[in-house]
Amino acid sequence: MSNKFNANALAEYSKSYARRIAADFYQHHATIDGSQILSLTPIRQINLFVVSFLSTKWQSDAEKFRSPFFDFTNAEVQEALQHFMNVVSQHISVRREHLEPILADAVSKTITLIFDPRGYFDELLRAQPDFMLTETALRQITRYTKINEFIPAHLSQRMAGKSFVYVNQAITYLDEVLAQRGHELARHDQFVELFSEKVPMNVSALLRSHVPDVIPAAPTRSFFDTATEPTTPPAPLVPAAATPENVTPAIPPQPDPTPAPTSSDDSASGGALFLDGGSGPVPVAPISQPSQLETGGISQPSTSVVNETLKSVDPTPTLNDTLREPGSEPNTVAESFNRAPIESIARSISLNQKFRFINQLFNGNPSAYNQAIEEIDTLDNYGQALDLISYRYASQYFWNMSSDEVSELIEILKRRFA
């Protein structure tokens, strides 16, 4: 469901509207037929969505007639079956308890199509089986869509006679037509009036008023990465060369000297007396310059001699150095093994990788994982495999293409089709 709506409000309004329409009609009828459904509500799109549901249900039920004990490819059988379906379709008969939930769903879809056409078609496309939009499915969508009908018409035109396209490609066609012809979208004002004739529509309650117009950008760093950092960044270090020569080096402030307790004898001479009766040497103010103590007598190790000694010692060759071919790039044994060609993707995936692929790439669905791996293994080249995972599985399961699992799978594909 589109995130523009208050889900509870939309569901409640759809049920209320369907209940009111059903009550008005079944007050005088026991069942409803096809022609009556087409004029059931003043909004034609709702009526067509009901008919579309019945058509899809009828086609799925007709498939149950097929049996392995009979030849349904026979021309006479196909003709008879088609004739049977056509005859039965002319005798639609639906009771209220069956129609009302179908009608409520049709109302919900119609409201979504009016207020959020992009969300409606995006959800419709993503719901297609095998994540493929077939020509037959698009024909059904086009036939029963009258509000903003130029959108499925554009999709049909962009398919250019292809039997199918992957859903993510169809979504790009959707964005394309909305960018080009968005000004042609149906206005909701007239439909609000039509809905309100039966059940008053409160648009402000129906839509989610708390949805922001601009979604703030995601933070580029985690809170846990910055939690231990100081709130005030340290001052940048200034290189010594950048200090002007005429600036006197700063002398750190010295605390005020606190005079020591003196006796009456000390006061006469102005301070404590030494043993010889003198006042001692005059104190010298501290300076920030380093001491100029002569260090010539202290021997220091020569770094140049040590470096020359280290350079002269050849390192012991490792196993990888021994196995490396002359002129080849430095590869480890593990890298050489991981790049070796393989014949089967399924057999080359470790048990640990398999569990991670299922959980991280296929939403914990083992059957979806097995089906995908089997399908990839039947392809002819790396390009086909890359297109399949990019245009189908990555979009269907919302893969993070920079994740470790996707990178590992792509490396396996390279080895499979090397």
C-alpha positions in Angstrom: 0.0 0.0 0.0 1.2 3.5 -0.8 2.8 5.2 2.2 0.8 8.4 1.4 -2.3 7.0 3.0 -3.4 6.3 6.6 -3.8 2.6 6.1 -6.6 2.2 8.7 -8.5 5.2 7.4 -8.3 4.0 3.8 -9.5 0.5 4.8 -12.3 1.8 6.9 -13.5 4.2 4.2 -13.3 1.5 1.5 -15.4 -0.9 3.6 -17.9 1.8 4.5 -18.4 2.7 0.8 -18.7 -0.9 -0.3 -21.2 -1.6 2.5 -23.3 1.4 1.5 -23.3 0.5 -2.2 -24.1 -3.2 -1.5 -26.9 -2.2 0.9 -28.5 0.0 -1.8 -28.3 -2.6 -4.5 -29.2 -5.8 -2.6 -32.2 -4.1 -1.0 -34.0 -5.0 -4.2 -31.9 -7.8 -5.7 -30.7 -11.2 -4.5 -27.7 -11.4 -6.8 -25.9 -9.1 -9.3 -24.9 -9.9 -12.9 -22.2 -8.6 -15.1 -24.1 -5.7 -16.7 -25.3 -4.5 -13.3 -21.7 -4.5 -12.0 -20.7 -2.2 -14.8 -23.1 0.4 -13.5 -23.0 -0.4 -9.8 -21.2 2.8 -8.7 -21.0 6.3 -10.2 -17.2 5.8 -10.5 -16.6 3.5 -13.5 -13.1 2.6 -12.4 -14.4 0.8 -9.3 -16.8 -1.2 -11.4 -14.1 -2.2 -13.8 -11.8 -3.4 -11.0 -14.6 -5.7 -9.8 -15.0 -7.1 -13.3 -11.2 -7.5 -13.6 -11.2 -9.5 -10.4 -13.9 -11.8 -11.6 -12.1 -12.3 -14.9 -8.9 -13.3 -13.3 -10.7 -15.6 -10.9 -12.6 -17.2 -13.7 -9.4 -17.8 -15.7 -7.7 -19.4 -12.8 -10.7 -21.6 -12.1 -10.8 -22.7 -15.8 -7.2 -24.0 -15.5 -8.5 -26.6 -13.0 -10.4 -28.3 -15.8 -7.1 -29.4 -17.3 -6.2 -33.0 -16.6 -3.2 -35.2 -17.5 -5.6 -37.8 -18.7 -7.0 -35.7 -21.6 -5.5 -33.9 -24.5 -6.2 -30.2 -23.9 -4.1 -29.2 -26.9 -6.6 -30.7 -29.3 -8.2 -28.0 -31.4 -11.8 -29.2 -30.7 -11.1 -29.3 -27.0 -9.7 -25.8 -27.0 -12.6 -24.5 -29.0 -15.2 -26.2 -26.8 -13.4 -24.9 -23.6 -13.4 -21.4 -24.9 -17.0 -21.6 -25.9 -17.9 -22.9 -22.4 -15.9 -20.0 -20.7 -17.6 -17.5 -22.9 -21.1 -18.8 -22.2 -20.5 -19.0 -18.4 -19.1 -15.5 -18.4 -22.4 -14.2 -19.7 -24.1 -15.5 -16.6 -22.4 -13.8 -13.7 -24.3 -14.1 -10.5 -22.8 -12.8 -7.2 -24.4 -12.7 -3.8 -23.8 -9.8 -1.4 -21.5 -11.7 1.0 -19.2 -12.4 -1.9 -19.3 -9.1 -3.6 -18.8 -6.8 -0.7 -15.1 -7.6 0.1 -14.3 -7.5 -3.7 -16.0 -4.1 -3.9 -14.1 -2.8 -0.9 -10.8 -3.8 -2.5 -11.8 -2.2 -5.8 -12.6 1.1 -3.9 -9.2 1.0 -2.1 -7.4 0.5 -5.4 -9.3 3.3 -7.1 -8.5 5.8 -4.3 -4.8 4.8 -4.5 -4.9 5.2 -8.3 -6.4 8.7 -8.0 -4.2 10.1 -5.2 -1.0 8.2 -5.8 -0.8 6.8 -9.3 3.0 6.2 -9.0 2.6 4.1 -5.8 -0.3 2.2 -7.3 1.5 1.1 -10.5 4.7 0.4 -8.6 3.0 -2.0 -6.3 1.1 -3.5 -9.2 4.3 -4.2 -11.1 6.2 -5.6 -8.2 3.4 -8.1 -7.5 3.8 -9.7 -11.0 4.8 -13.4 -10.8 8.5 -14.2 -11.3 9.2 -10.5 -11.2 8.3 -10.3 -15.0 5.7 -8.1 -16.7 4.3 -10.2 -19.5 2.5 -9.0 -22.6 -0.7 -10.8 -21.4 -0.6 -9.3 -18.0 -0.1 -5.8 -19.4 -3.0 -6.3 -21.8 -5.2 -7.1 -18.8 -4.0 -4.1 -16.9 -4.6 -1.8 -19.9 -8.1 -3.2 -20.5 -9.4 -2.5 -17.0 -7.6 0.8 -16.3 -9.5 4.0 -17.3 -8.1 6.5 -14.7 -4.6 7.6 -15.9 -4.9 5.1 -18.7 -2.0 6.7 -20.6 0.4 5.1 -18.2 -0.2 1.4 -19.1 -0.5 2.5 -22.7 3.0 4.0 -22.5 4.3 0.7 -20.9 2.8 -1.3 -23.8 4.4 1.0 -26.3 7.8 0.8 -24.6 7.7 -3.0 -24.6 7.7 -2.8 -28.4 6.1 -6.2 -28.9 8.3 -8.1 -26.4 6.7 -11.1 -24.7 7.9 -9.8 -21.3 10.2 -7.4 -19.6 11.6 -7.6 -16.1 9.7 -5.5 -13.5 12.6 -3.1 -12.7 12.7 -2.2 -16.4 9.0 -1.6 -16.4 9.4 0.6 -13.4 11.9 2.8 -15.3 9.2 3.1 -18.1 6.8 4.2 -15.4 9.1 6.9 -14.1 9.7 8.0 -17.6 6.0 8.5 -18.5 5.3 10.3 -15.2 8.2 12.7 -15.9 7.0 13.4 -19.4 3.3 13.5 -18.9 2.7 14.0 -15.2 0.6 17.1 -16.0 -2.0 14.8 -17.5 -2.7 12.9 -14.3 -6.4 12.9 -13.3 -7.4 15.6 -10.7 -8.8 14.2 -7.5 -11.3 17.0 -6.9 -14.1 15.6 -9.1 -13.7 12.1 -7.7 -14.0 13.3 -4.1 -17.4 14.8 -5.0 -18.5 11.5 -6.6 -17.3 9.5 -3.6 -19.0 11.9 -1.2 -22.4 11.4 -2.8 -22.5 8.0 -1.1 -20.1 8.4 1.9 -18.5 11.7 2.7 -14.7 11.6 2.1 -12.4 13.4 4.5 -9.2 13.8 2.4 -7.2 15.1 5.3 -8.0 12.1 7.5 -7.4 9.7 4.5 -3.9 11.0 3.7 -1.0 10.8 6.1 -0.5 14.5 7.1 2.7 13.6 8.9 4.6 12.6 5.8 7.3 15.2 5.3 7.6 16.9 1.9 11.4 16.5 2.0 12.9 13.4 3.4 16.1 14.2 5.3 19.3 12.6 4.1 20.5 9.6 6.0 23.5 10.3 8.3 26.8 9.5 6.8 28.3 8.1 10.0 27.0 5.9 12.8 26.2 7.4 16.2 28.5 4.8 17.7 31.4 6.1 15.6 31.0 9.6 17.0 29.8 8.9 20.5 33.4 8.8 21.9 34.8 11.7 20.0 35.5 15.0 21.8 32.9 17.6 21.3 35.6 20.3 20.6 38.0 19.3 17.8 41.7 19.7 18.6 43.4 22.8 17.2 45.4 22.0 14.0 49.1 21.6 14.3 51.1 24.4 12.8 54.4 23.4 11.2 57.6 25.0 12.5 58.3 26.6 9.2 55.1 28.5 9.4 56.1 30.4 12.5 57.6 33.9 11.8 61.1 34.4 12.9 60.4 37.8 14.6 57.9 36.2 17.0 59.3 35.6 20.5 58.6 32.1 21.7 55.8 32.1 24.3 56.7 31.5 27.9 54.1 29.6 29.8 52.7 31.7 32.7 54.2 31.0 36.1 52.3 30.8 39.3 52.8 33.6 41.8 55.4 32.6 44.3 54.1 32.2 47.8 56.6 33.3 50.4 57.5 30.7 52.9 56.9 31.4 56.6 59.7 33.4 58.0 61.1 34.0 61.5 62.1 37.3 63.0 65.7 36.5 62.1 64.7 36.0 58.4 63.0 39.4 58.1 66.2 41.2 58.7 68.1 39.7 55.9 65.1 39.4 53.5 64.9 35.6 53.3 66.1 32.3 54.6 69.8 32.1 55.4 72.2 29.4 54.2 74.7 27.7 56.5 77.3 30.3 55.8 74.9 33.0 56.6 74.5 34.1 52.9 71.2 34.5 51.0 72.2 31.9 48.4 72.3 32.2 44.6 69.9 34.5 42.8 67.1 32.4 41.1 67.0 32.5 37.3 63.6 32.8 35.5 62.7 29.7 33.5 62.8 29.8 29.7 61.1 27.7 27.1 64.3 27.0 25.1 65.8 23.5 25.5 69.0 23.0 27.5 72.3 23.5 25.6 74.0 20.7 27.5 77.0 19.4 25.6 76.3 15.8 24.6 79.4 15.2 22.5 80.7 12.7 25.1 77.6 10.5 24.7 77.8 8.0 21.9 74.6 7.6 19.7 73.9 4.6 17.4 74.2 5.4 13.7 70.8 4.9 12.0 72.5 4.8 8.6 74.6 1.9 9.6 71.6 0.0 10.9 69.6 0.6 7.8 72.5 -0.5 5.5 72.7 -3.7 7.6 69.0 -4.4 7.3 69.1 -3.9 3.5 71.9 -6.3 3.1 69.9 -9.2 4.7 67.7 -10.9 2.1 64.3 -12.1 3.5 63.6 -15.8 3.6 61.3 -16.7 0.6 57.8 -17.8 1.6 55.7 -20.6 0.2 53.7 -18.1 -1.9 57.0 -16.7 -3.3 58.1 -20.2 -4.3 54.7 -21.0 -6.0 54.5 -17.7 -7.8 55.3 -17.9 -11.5 57.9 -15.5 -12.8 56.4 -12.3 -14.1 52.9 -13.0 -12.6 51.1 -10.7 -10.1 51.6 -11.6 -6.4 48.7 -13.9 -5.6 48.2 -16.0 -2.5 47.3 -19.7 -2.7 43.7 -18.8 -1.5 43.3 -16.2 -4.2 44.5 -18.6 -6.9 42.0 -21.2 -5.6 39.1 -18.7 -5.4 39.7 -17.6 -9.0 39.8 -21.1 -10.5 36.9 -21.9 -13.0 34.0 -24.0 -11.7 31.4 -26.1 -13.4 28.5 -25.7 -10.9 27.5 -22.6 -8.9 25.6 -24.7 -6.3 28.5 -27.1 -5.6 31.0 -24.2 -5.3 29.0 -22.3 -2.6 30.1 -23.3 0.9 27.5 -24.1 3.6 28.3 -20.9 5.4 27.9 -18.9 2.2 24.6 -20.6 1.4 23.1 -19.7 4.8 24.3 -16.1 4.4 23.0 -15.8 0.8 19.6 -17.2 1.9 19.3 -14.8 4.8 20.8 -11.7 3.3 19.9 -11.9 -0.4 16.6 -14.0 -0.4 14.9 -12.8 2.8 15.4 -16.2 4.4 13.6 -18.1 1.6 15.5 -21.3 0.7 13.3 -22.2 -2.2 13.8 -18.8 -3.8 17.6 -19.3 -3.4 17.6 -22.7 -4.9 15.4 -21.6 -7.8 17.7 -18.6 -8.5 20.9 -20.7 -8.4 19.4 -23.4 -10.7 18.3 -20.7 -13.2 21.7 -19.0 -13.2 23.5 -22.3 -13.8 21.5 -22.8 -17.0 22.7 -19.6 -18.6 25.3 -19.4 -21.3 27.6 -16.5 -20.3 28.5 -14.0 -17.6 26.6 -11.2 -19.2 23.3 -13.1 -19.0 23.9 -14.0 -15.4 24.8 -10.4 -14.4 21.6 -9.1 -16.2 19.5 -11.7 -14.4 20.6 -10.8 -10.9 20.6 -7.1 -11.7 17.3 -6.8 -13.4 15.4 -9.4 -11.4 16.7 -10.6 -8.1 18.4 -7.4 -7.0 15.2 -5.4 -7.6 12.9 -8.0 -6.3 14.7 -8.5 -3.0 16.2 -4.9 -2.7 19.8 -6.0 -2.6 22.6 -3.8 -1.4 24.9 -4.1 -4.3 27.9 -3.1 -2.2 27.4 -5.8 0.4 29.8 -8.7 0.9 27.3 -11.3 -0.1 26.6 -9.7 -3.5 30.3 -9.3 -4.1 30.9 -13.0 -3.3 28.1 -14.1 -5.6 29.5 -12.0 -8.5 32.9 -13.5 -8.0 31.3 -17.0 -8.1 29.6 -16.0 -11.4 32.9 -14.9 -12.9 34.5 -18.3 -12.0 31.4 -20.1 -13.4 31.5 -18.4 -16.8 35.3 -17.8 -17.0 
